[in-house]
């Protein structure tokens, strides 16, 4: 009997919970967690013009029947007192209008149980009456307003109602009576026509367009979320559509990062352009994305790729004119080193170095407890150091130049090992390569900052080739060569078939595969530039020489980007076919099977193009073409 009694009491407690729920036709902010007045939320001090309006609204609400039982009572009291409301008046209104409807219902239910009615019968009676009240007072506009606040998501009480058959039947009934109510439509099911639209790419594109044009449309907002739930978040590249919903944006962020890690850095420019625009759409999207990637970059697997992607996004933000320095420094732990943070922020904000701030950094990184090296590895700061040390005729004061060199070498050569899976604690700083890197930068910088011709560089070749082994020196040479060969008279004054500066880049591509994209970009820039000071035949010879450099780059492993560029030249129709023919013959002469499918897919249409290989005269060249085409 005791067990049966306890079961009945538990069941009745569930029924009592139903009775205690406030009427659904009243607006409420948030359910109170405690009756303790110390939980009243603090709100911002309202403007003087709005205080009276707030007081009037609150007093009108307090005068409502049983308002003290409403979920929004705590929030309303907070607003009322912040606006200077009278405590005595609010106590009078709440007590006067307290009718204890829910408590009376509980009392009546207990009386019914005392008349030998079963608890299940009483619970059913109460639920049926509540259903009738909800049907009578249901307001579809108020129901739709539930989804207007994107920060709260689906209300918890709605999720609980869906889990119980009684309330599900109520939702079905209301959905029949109010077919245009968006809340009921999405609660019951997604309309069949909308499901069909989501399954077709054409209609999804239309939805993306409409969502971008009408960002306040609730139906489109939730449809975009449904598309994301269906797994098509990779298609959502519209900036405004993706950035207005955190859940959708998070899925796109995850998909884009996964695609980048799978495809590698070779597709960095093509695969992340829309993604970087979306991330840099607003400060909130930039901060959220960088914070996520900063955490992921600490992982041993894929962390370096994530770091690279984060830096590319930062560079894009800088090009748009946004100052992302405070966010980046904060994520890298600069707050623990205020002087270093201040010095870096000052230089990055002005995009220029100055000796005073460089001295601050130099002293900090000379100390035994130096700040994390990650603070120096801001791409913008490293580019400024490279320009200062490797650009011709860029003169630094002899007293300060060693400081610039030391900071660049420290950022490039020092390695920090960490404890813990998340690399939260720095354990050991390895400076074994620091001294050699400093010496190499000193040698190369001394050569590069003086304007020397090819003949003057010959005695320095041995030192340059030795220093090229250091990645930071090789990168500095790329900066130096780009500046030198960009001069309009460079090729006009050059007497060698292959200028010495470009020959140095051959060695760079041999030693450092990570610099292949930068070197190829330089070759493409020169190849597409107009050498108006040269005669037509001389221009063709320069372009042939550049194609030779591209073939060498291809032989060092940069295959797909080089072939893709040549194919692009054919498609655009702006390049002399004799140059394309020359490139094809040179490539066929250095390659041997087996070939990858990707290479064949790119290079086969080029070789099979009649405009390219149809007029070959040499038997050996024709033989190479036939062997490749099979």
N, C-alpha and C positions, 0 to 999 in steps of 0.2 A: 504493500500500500504506500509506503514512504516513497518508493521509487516512482510509482504512478503519480503521486502528488507532486514530486519534483519535476517530472516531465511536463505535467500540466502547467506548473508555474513557469517553466522555461518557455513553453509555447505561448503563454499569456504575455510574457515579457516581450516576445516578438510582436504580438498584437498591439501591445501598448506602444511600442516604438512606432508602429504605423499611425496610431491615433495622435501621437505627439508631434507628428510632422506638421509644419505650418501650411496654411492654404497655399496652393500653387499659383494662384492668380495675383499674388503680391510680389512686387519686385524686392529682391534682396541682394545685398552685395556679396557677403561671404558668411558662412555659418559661424557663430561664435564658438570658440574653443573652450571658453571658461566664463563663468559669471563674474569673476573677479575683475573689478574695475581697473586693476593695474594693467590689464591686457589691452586697454584702449589704445588704438594706433595713434601715433603722432603724425600729423599732417602738416604741410607747409602753411605758414601764416598767410591767410587769404588777403587779397587786396581789400582796401577799405570799401570800394564800391560793391564788392561781392559779399561782404560780411552780412549785410541785412538780408540779402537773398538767401544765403545759406541758413540763417536763423529762421526765416519764414518757411523754407522747405522742411527743415528739421522739425519745427513745431507742428507743421501740418501732418508730418509722418507720426510724431509722438501722439497726436490726437486720434490716431487710428485705433480700431478695436484690437485689443491684445497685441499691440505693437511690441511690447516687451518680450514677446515670444518669437519675434521675427529674427532670422539669421543675421540681418544687417544692423541690429541694435547697437552693437559695440562700435562699429564704424560710424554710425550716425551720431552717437554720443561724442565720439572723438571730434568730428567735424563741428558739432554744436559748441563744445567747450572751447575749441580753438578759435571759434568766431566770437567768443565772449559771451556765450549764453548763460542764463541764470539757472543755477542748479535747482533752486526751489521750484521754479516753474516746470522744469522737465520732470521732477519727481511727482509733482501734482498731476501732470498730464498722464504720465505712465500709470500711476496708481488709480486714477479716476477711470481710465479707459480699459483697465484690466478686468476682463469678464471671465477668465479661466475656462474658455471653451474647451480646450484640449483636456484640462484636468476634469472638467465636468463629464466629458465623453468617457474618460477612464473610469470615473465613478459609476456612471451608468452601466458600463461594461461589467464592472465588478458586481453590480446588483443583478445583472442578467445571469452571471455565473452562479450567484447565490440561489437563483430560482431553478437550478439544476440543468441549465443549458450547458452544452459542451463548449469548451474553449474554442474549438475549431469552428463551431457554429457562430459564436460571437465574433471571432476574427473575420469570418466570411461576411457577416452582417456589416461590420465596420468598413471593410474594404469595399463592399458594394456601394455603401453610402458615399464614401470618398470618391469612387469612380463617377457617381452621378454628379457630385459637386464639381469635379474637374471638367466633365463634359459640359456642364452648364456654364461654367465661367472661363473656359479655355479661350485664350487670346493668341492667335497664330503670330501676330507681330512680336509679342513678348517672347514667344517660343523661339522665333528666328533670331532674336537679339541674344540668345544664349551663345550662339556661335560667332557673334560679332567681335568678341574679345579673343584674339588668337593666342594670347599669353596663357590663358587658363585651360585651353583645350576642352575636351569633352567633360562636362560636369560629372562628378563622382556619383551623384544621386541618379543621373540618367543611366549610367552603367549598371547600377544596382537594380534599377527598374527593369532593364532588359533581361537581367538574370532570373526574374520571377515571372511565371506564366500569367499570373493575375494582371500584372501591370503591362505585360506584352500585349495581352488582349485589348487593354485600354488603348495602347498606342495604335494597334491595328484599326480600332474603331475610329479614333481621331483622324488617322490617315485617310480613311474613307470619307469622313465629313469635311476634311480640309485638305484636298489634294494638292493645293498650291503651297502648303506650308513646307518650307525647306527643311526645317529641323525634323519633321516627321518623315519626310521623304528619305532623308539620309539615315534616319534611325531605323526605318523598316527595311529598306533596300535601295540600292542604286537603280534608277530607272533603266529598263532594258535598252532603250535607244541610246542612253548615255554610255552604257557598257559597250555597245556595238561601236560607238564613236571612238572610245578609248582604245579599242582593238585595232583601229586602222590608223596608219601613220598620217594620212592626208588630213583626217579630222583632228588628230592630235595637234598637228601644226596649226590648224585653225583655232583650236582652243588656246594654244600658246599666244597666238597673235591677239586674240580677244582679251586674254588675261593681262597682256601688256598694255592694251589700249584702255581697259576698264579695270584698274587695280582694286577698286572698291567693291566690285561685284562679288558678293558672297558665294554665289553658285559657282562662278569660275574659279574662285580661290580653292574651294573644296574639290572641284573637278581636277585641278592641277595636283592636289594632294592624292587623289585617287589614281592619277596617272603615275605618280611617283610610287605609290603602294604597289602598282601593277608591274613595277620593274623597269619603267621607261624613263627613269630620271636622267639617263645619259643624253636624252634628246632635249632636255630643258636647258637651253642656253640663253634664253631671254633674261636679261639682267634683272629687270624689275620683278618678273614672275618668280625667279628663283630666290631672290633676296628677301622677299616679304614673308616667307614661311621658314622658320628655323628647321623644321623637320625635313622639308624638301631640300633646303640648302645643304643640310648635313649629308643627305644621301648623294647629292651631286658632288659635294666635296670628296666623299669617300670614293665614288665611282671614278672621278677624275684622277685622284691620287693612284688608285689601282691601275688605271690605264697607263699612267706615266711610268709606274714601276715595271709594268709588263713590257712596254714598248721600248723603254730606254731613252737616253738623252738624244738619240738621233732624230727623234720626232718631236723634240721639245718645242720648236717654233710652230709647227703645224697643229699639234694636238692640244696645246694649252693656251692659244690666243684668246678664245672666247672665255675660257676658264679664268684667266688672269683678269680680264675685263670685269667678270662677275665678282671676283673676290675684291677688286679695287672699286667696286660700285659705291661703297660707303665705308665710313670708319668702323661701323659695327661688323660688317662682313669681313673687312681686312683684319680686325683684331681677333675675331673668332677663328678665322682660318689660320692666322699665324700662330695663335695659341695652340691650336690642335697640332699643327705641323711641328711646332717646337717640342711638343711632348713626343711625337712620333720619331723625330730626328734623334732622340736619345736611344732608340732601339738599335741593336747591333745589326739586324737584318733589314736592309733597305733604308737605314737612317741617313746615309750619305746622299741617296737620291732625293729623299724628302727635304734635306737641307738645301740641295741645289734648287729644287722647285720653289722653296720658300724664298731663296735669294732672287730668283727670276721674277717672282711676284713683287718683291721689294723694288727691284730695278724698274719694273713697269710702273709702279706707283710713283717713283721718283720722276719718270719721264712725263707723267701726267701733272706734275707740279705739286704733288702731295708730300708733306713732310712726315714720313713714317719713322723717323729716327727715334723719337721717344718710345714708341711701341717696341721697336726692335731691341733697343738697349734694355728696356725693362724686362723683356722676355729672356735676355741673355744674362740677367743678374747684375745689371749695372748699378742698381740701387745700393748695393753693398759697397760700392766704390764711387762715392759722389764726385770726387775731384776728376777721376777718369771720365765719368759720365758727362760731367759739365764740359770738359775739354773736347770730347768727341762730338757732343751735341753742337757746340759752337762752330766747329769746322764743317760738319756735315750740313748744318742749316745754311751756311754760306757757300757750300760746295768749294771751299778753298782752304788750304793749309796755312797755318801761321806758326812762326817759331816759338811763341810763348806757349801755346797749347801742346805743340810737339814736345817741348821740354818737360811739361807736366807728365805726359805719357811716358817719355823716356825714363824719367826718374822713378815712376811707378813700376815700370817693368824691369828696372835695374835692381829693385829691392828684392830681398829674399822671399818675401811673401807677395809676389807679384799677382795682379788680378788675373782672372781667367783669360787665356789667349783668345777665346771666342769673341771677346769684345773688340779685338783688333781686326777680326775677319769679317767686317762689314764690307761688302763689295765696293761700295762707293768710296770708302776710306782707302782701300787697297788700290783702287784705280787712281786716286789722287796721288798716292805715294809713287806709283809707277810712272805717272806723267812727270812728276817732279824729278825723278832720278834717271829717266831714260829718254826724255825728249831732247832733241838737239837744241843747243843754245839755251837750255834751261839752267841758269846759274843759281846755285844755292850758296849761302854764306858758308865758308869753310868750317866755321865753328859749329854750325848746325847740321851740316850734311851727314856726319856720322850718326846723328840721332835719327834722321830719316831712314838711313840704311839699317840701323839696328831694329827699328820698329817693323820695317818690312821683312827683315830676316826673321825676327821673332814670330811674326804672324805666319810666316811660311814654313819654318823649320821646327818650331817647338811643338812637342807632342805631350799631351796630358793624359795620364791613365786615371781611371776612376774606379771607385768601389760601388757595388750594388748594380742591380740590373738596369736601373734608370740613370746611372751615372750621376747620382746626386752629390757625391762627395769626391773632391779632387784628391787623389792619393799620391801621385808622383809626377814631376815635371821633367821630361827628358829634353835636355839641351845639347845632346851630343853633336848635332849637325848645325848648331847655331853659329859657331865660330867660322866654319868653312863656308857657310852661306853668306855671312857678312863679308868675308874676303872676296868671294865671287861677285857679289853685287858691287863692291867697290871697284873691281877691275872693269866690269862691263859698263858700269855707270860712267866711269872716267872716259871710256872710249865713245860711248853713245852721245854724251852731252857735248862733245866737240864735233863740229861739222866737218867730217872727213869724207873724201871721195874714195872710190874703190882702190886706187893705187896707194892711198895712205893707209888703208885698212889691211893691206897684205901682211905687214909685219905683225899685226895684232891677231891674225887668224888663229894661231896656235892657242892663244889665251882665250879667244872667243869660243873655240870648239871645246876646250876644257870646261868652260863655265856653262855651256849649253846643257850640260848634264844636270844642272840644278833647275828644277821646274820654274822657280821664280825668275831666274835669269833668262830662261827661254821665253817666258811671257813678256819680260821687259824688252827683249829683242823684237818680239812681234809688235809692240807699241812703237819701238824705234823705227823699224823697217816701214811700217805703215805711214809714219810721218815723213820719212825720207822719200819714198817712192811716190807719194802724193804730190810732190812738187811738179809743176807743169813741165819744167825743163829736164827732169831726171832722165828720161829715156832718150831725149835729144842729145844729151851730153854723154850718155853711156856708150862705151866702145866695145864692151864684151857682148858675146851672144847671150850669155846668162849673167846678168849683173850680180855682183858679189853679194849684195844684200839679200837677193832672192835665193842665191845658193845657200846662204846661211839658213834660210827657212827650210830647205830640204833636210838639213841636219836636225832642225827642230822637229819636223814631222817624223823623222826616223826615231828620235829619242822619246818623244812625248805624244802618245796617241790622244791624250785628252785635249791637246791643242789643235787637233785636226780641224774642227769646225771654225776656229778663229782664223787659221791660215787659209782655209778654203774661202772664207768670206772675204779675205783680203785679195785673193786671186780673182774672185768674181768681180769685186769692185774695180780692179784695174782692167780686167777684160772688157767690162761694159763701159769704161770711161772713153771719152773721145780724145784721141791724141792728135789734135788739130795741127800742132806744130810739126808733126811728122808727115812725110809723104805717104801715099797710099800703100806702096810696097813695104815701107818701113813699118807701118801700122800692122800689116799682116804678119810680118816677122815677129813683132812684139807679141801678138796674140798667139802665134805658134809656140813661142817660148813659154808663154803662160800655160798653154795646153800641155806642154812637156812637164811643167811643174805639177799640173793636175794629174797627169799619168803617174808621176812619181808618188804623189799623194795617194792615188788609188793603189799602187803597189805596196804601200805601207799599211793598208787596211781600211782606208776611207773610201770604200767601193760604192756603196749605194748613194751617198750624197753627191759624189762626182758624176756618176752616170745619170742620176735624176736631174742634175743641173743641165747636162748636155741635151737630154731629152726635152727639157723645158726650152732650151734655145731653139731646137727644131720646131717645136709647137708654136713658138712665137714668130718664127720666120724672119727674125732680124739678124741672124748670123750667116755669114758667107758659108755656103755649103762646102767649099774647099777646106775650110777650117774644121768642119765636122768630119769630113772625109779623112783629113789628116789625123784627127784624134782617134777615129775608129781604127785606122790602120796601126797606130802606135799601141793601142790597147790590145788588139788582136795579136800583136807581135810579142807581148809580154805575158799573156795569160795562157794557162793550160787547164784542161779539164781535170777533175770534175767541177762543175759549176753549181752554185746554189740555185734553187728555184726563183728566189727573189731577183738575183742577178740576171738570169735568163729572161725573166718577165720584163725587166727594164731594158736590157741591152739588145735583145732579139729584134724588137721593132726598129731600133736604130740601124742595126746592120742590114736588116731586110728592106730598108727604105731605098727605093730605086734612085731617088735624088741624091742619096749619099754614096752608095756603093755601085750604082749602075754604070758609072763612067770610069771605073778603075782600069788602068792600062797595064799595070805590071802584073805579070803572071803570078808572082809570089803573093801579091796582095789579093788577087782573085782566089788563089788557093786557100789563103787564110779565111776568107769570107765563106767559101764553100764548106770548109771543115767546120766552122762554127755553126752554120745553118744546118749542117747535116744533110 
